[in-house]
């Protein structure tokens, strides 16, 4: 639940901006009919958006249209954020089928950061409060899925960073042979795994990378966590891992489609015109 009630004027402004973005030129009457907002309110919102530089008014026909400044609103929506949004429906589907929580993490320098998790939707979550938590690249499945499968030069630089900075796995970096062994084993298995063997670690995890449309570039990792004693290893290998890989491949395809759609929209936006011059869903995963 939100801490505060939504600001209606902001919601109305965004609604007007969405209506304007659907076609090249819109009139006050058109926006009024589509949004249901009173015409005086529409005019005030348009004038505010003009002042902010997101809308321009055509003096020739009194129409309104978005300016190229609108494109700046999506500048941060690429790479990791795109992977998280594309991956969310698949994470939910995996949890729906298997009940265990699924997390999506993105590379964060010398760690990975959990940006989405279905632990709130899982009836059997071994953990809570992971959102925006930095996880080790060596000791966690989500981290290993990045470190073991990222491009060689990227891995080399990341290893240098791990050796010379503070991070969740700092205490074990002196065990270089162990770290190298973890990477080799993960690469050989073609998926990442953390098996809980201590009483303080009742859960285990498996994870795989999520690639971008650039071959070899890892945008995020996706993993499932379960109680070790509740799941047979046969099920992990025959069900969880293949379905995580299938979800990862589908997420990559979704990222490509979303990126292409964004590129198309940006190409169709009006050219740089000063604001005041007047012219300017996933396939179900089987159990």
Secondary structure, DSSP 8 states (H G I E B T S, - for coil): --SS---HHHHHHHHHHHHHHTSS-B-HHHHHHHH---HHHHHHHHHHHHHHTSEEEETTTTEEEE-GGGGGGGTT-SHHHHHHHHHHHHHHHHHHHH-S-EEEEEE-SSSEEEEEE-TTT-TT-S----TT-EE-TTTSHHHHHHHTTS-HHHHHHHHHHHHTS--TTGGGTT-HHHHHHHHHHHHHHTSEEE---STT--EEEEEEEEE-SSTT-EEEEEEEEEEGGGS-HHHIIIIIHHHHHHHHHHHHHHHHHHHHHHHHHHHHS-----TTSS---------
